[in-house]
């Protein structure tokens, strides 16, 4: 068992950087495929993205097979990464499940300090990416006819939108992997989650071959999806700008402080309850001892 664990650690150490890069690249090319797939006449860019996805996927299968063969403690997660490869970006170590590998930082234990560091690292780049939505929308609005007439411009616009989607998705995957309260994080960042999931609705076009959706109906659906997608992106831009406001930040910190104080009070109450229970048990034991000793004294 110790030998197998040693090999598991070696595989983890060796595969950390290459698999992180493969996972990020897979997400990049998937973003390209997802957004180029919407175009009526997708060019060579879509073929490149699809081929890159095809070539990267065996890496995830090979890693999964290796960990299954070694009997690694968390090999089931590798099966999940085979189903959704981008989730491999923040895979935890196989032995303890408490550390994550990041570029420059290498292996780091997931704790509150690490969470705050990652959150601060994402704040400025993600705000810039969110603001890139504005010029992109302006280009799509004023150059709509030129974009429709030129496959090259259509590809560039789709890839720009895909870049924004990639940034949102990367941030969400990283944060959901290191957050302790994942459901709470999803609830607070529902806009980001909607921005990530909504473009996938466009894959409904695949059912067009089976006759489930007529062409005109599909175009109306596509138009509705894209309008909603843009509205969500704009809402996220506003949301991120508000978060940069000091007053807004103070309000959030005060809310967090109140929540932590409630947790502290609950912990103190539980400690007091357990202490009372221990004292009652101690008194019961002492009472039983005294009752047992009394007949012996009388007999003496």
N, C-alpha and C positions, 0 to 999 in steps of 0.2 A: 504493500500500500504506500509506504514511504517513497519507494522508487517511482511509482506512478504519479504521486503528488509532485515529486521533483520534476518529472517530465512535463506535467501540467503547468507548473510555474515557468519552466523554460519556454514552452510554447506561447504562454501568455505574454512573456517579456518580448519574445521574438516577433510575435504577430501584432503587437499593440500599434506601432507606428504604421506599418503597411496596411493593416486592416482599417485603421482610422482614415487613411488617405483613400482607400478603395470605397469606403462608406460615403465619404464626402463627395467623391467623384460620381458615385452612383446617384446620389441625390441631385448633383448638378445636371447630369444627363437625363435623369428622370424629369426634372423641371423643364428641360428643353423639349422632351417628348410630349409632356403634358400640354404645353402651350402651342407647340408647332402642330400638334394633332388637330387643333381646331381650325387650321387654315384649309381653305378649299383646294389649294394647289401647293402642298408642302414640297419643298425642294430637297436638295441634298443634305441640308442641315438635319432634317428629321431622320434620314437614313444613318447619318453619322451618330446621332444620339442613340438610336436603336441598336446599332452595332456595338457601340461602347457598353451599353447595358448588357448585351449578350456576352461580351468578353469579360466583364467584371463579375458577373454572377457566379461563375465557378469558384471564385475565391472564397465566397461565403459557404458554399457547399463543402469545399475542401477543409475549411476550418471546423465546420460542424462535424464532419466525419472524423477528423483528428481527435476532437474532444470526446466524441462518443467512444472511440476506440480506447482512449486513455481512461475513460470512466470519470471524467472531470465532474466536480460537484454541481456545476451550473450548466451542464451540456444542453439542457432543455431550452435554455435561452438562445443557443445557437440555431436551434430549429426555428425559433421565432425570427431570428435575423435572416434566415433563408426565405421566410415568407415576406418579411418587410426589411430588406437590407439596410435602409438608412438608420434604423434603430441601433445598428452596430456602432454608430458614431460614438456613443457614450456607454459602451458595454463596460460593466464592472469586472473586476478581477475574478477569476474562476474559484479561487480558494476561499476567500472571505466575503466577497461581494460588497466590500466597503470602500474600494479604491477605484478611481477612474483615471485613464491615461489621456493627457492633453498635450498638444505641442508646446514645447518650451518648458512647461510645468512638469512634464513626465507624469509619473504616478502620484496621485494626490488622494488622501483620504477625504471622503465626502462628509463635510461637517458644515456648521453654520458659517464659519469664516470663509471656507472655500465657496459656499453658495453666494455670499455677498461679493466676493472677488469676481466671480463669473458674471454676476448680475451687473456690476459696475462696468465690466469689460464690454458687455453687450450694449449698454445704454446709448452711448454716443454713436457707434456704427449703425445701430438699428434706427435711431432717429434720422440719420442721414439717408438711409435706405427708404425710410417712410416718406421723407420729403422728396425723393426722386419720383414719387408717384405723380406729383404736380406737373412737372414738365412733360412726363410721359402722356398724361391725359391731354395736355395742350397739343402735343404733336398728333395724337390720335384724332383729336377734334378738328384741327385746322387742316391736316394733311390726309384726311380720311380717303378722298378720291385717289390721291397719289399712292397711298398705301395699298388700296384695293387693286390699282392698276399695275403695281410693281411687286412681283414675288419676293425680290430681294428686300425691299422696304418692309414688306409684311413679315418676313423672317426676322429682320432686325427688331421690329416692334414686339413680336412675340417673344423673342429671346430676352429683351429688356424686361418685359413683364415676368418672364420666367426667372430672371435674376432676382427680382423683388420677392417672388414667391419662394425661391430658394433660401433667401436670407431669413424670411419669416419662419420657414419650416425648420431651418437649422437652429435658430434660437429656441424654438418651441421644443425640439427634440432634446437639446442640451439641458434646458431648464427642467423639463418634466422628468429627466433622468436623475437629476440631483436634488430635486425638491422632495421633502419628506411628506407633505400633504399634497398629493398629486391631484386629487379631486378638487380640492380648494383652489389650486393653481388654475385648473381648467375652467372653473367657475369664474374666477376673476379675469381670465384672459380669453373669454369666449370669442372675442372679436378675432384674435389671432387664429384660434381654432377654426372659425368659420372661413377666414381667408385661406387657410391651408386646404380645407376640405372642399370648398365650393368649386374650384376648377376641375376637380375630379368628376363632377357631374357631366362635364363635357364628354367624358368617355361613353356616355349614353349613345353617342353617334355610332358606336360599334354595333348597336342593335339595329341600326338602319339596314344592315345587310339582311336581317331576318324579317324585315318589313314591319317591325313594331312601331316605328315612327316614320311618318311621311316627311318628305324633304322640307316643305313649307313650315310644318309644325316644328321640325328640328331647328330651323333657323330662328323661329320665334323664341324657342326655349334657349338657344344659344345667346340671343340678344338679351333676354331677361337675366340669364346667369351672369353675363359680363357686366351688365348694369349694376346688379347687386354686388358683384365682386368689387367693382370700382367704388361703390358706396361704402363698403366695409373697409377698403383700404383708406379712404378719406377719413372715415371715423377713427381708424387706428392712428392716423397722422395727428388728428386733433387730440386723441387720448394721450399720445406720447408727448405732445407739446405741453399739455396740462400737467403731466408728471414732472416736467422740468420746472414748473412754477414752485417757488419756495413755500408759498402759503399752502398749496396743494400737498406738498411733501410734508409739511408740519401736521396737517390734518391726518394724513395717512399714518405718520409716526405716533400721533396721539391715540389713534384708533388701535394701533398695534400695541402700544403701551397698556391700554385698558385691557386688551385681550390677554396680555402676559400677566397683568396683575390678577385677573380672574383665575388664570391657571395656577398662580402662586397660592392664592387663597384656597383653591380646591386641594392643592397638595398639602397645605398646612392643616386643613380640615381632616384629610385622610390620615395624616400623621397623628393628629390628636385622637382620632377615633381608634387607631391601632394601639396607641399608647394606653388609652383607657381599657381596651380589651386585654392588653398584657397585664395591667394592674389588677383587673378583676380576676384574671386567671391566677395571678400570684397570690391574691388574698384567699382564693378558694383552696389553693394548695396548702397555704399556711393553716387555714381553718381545719382542713382534713388532718394535718399533722398533729395539731393540738388535740383534736378529738381522739386520735389514736393513742396519744401519750397519756391522757387522763386516766383511763382504766389501769394502765400499768403502774401509775403513781399510787392509785388507791390500793392496788394489790400489794404494793410494797409496804 
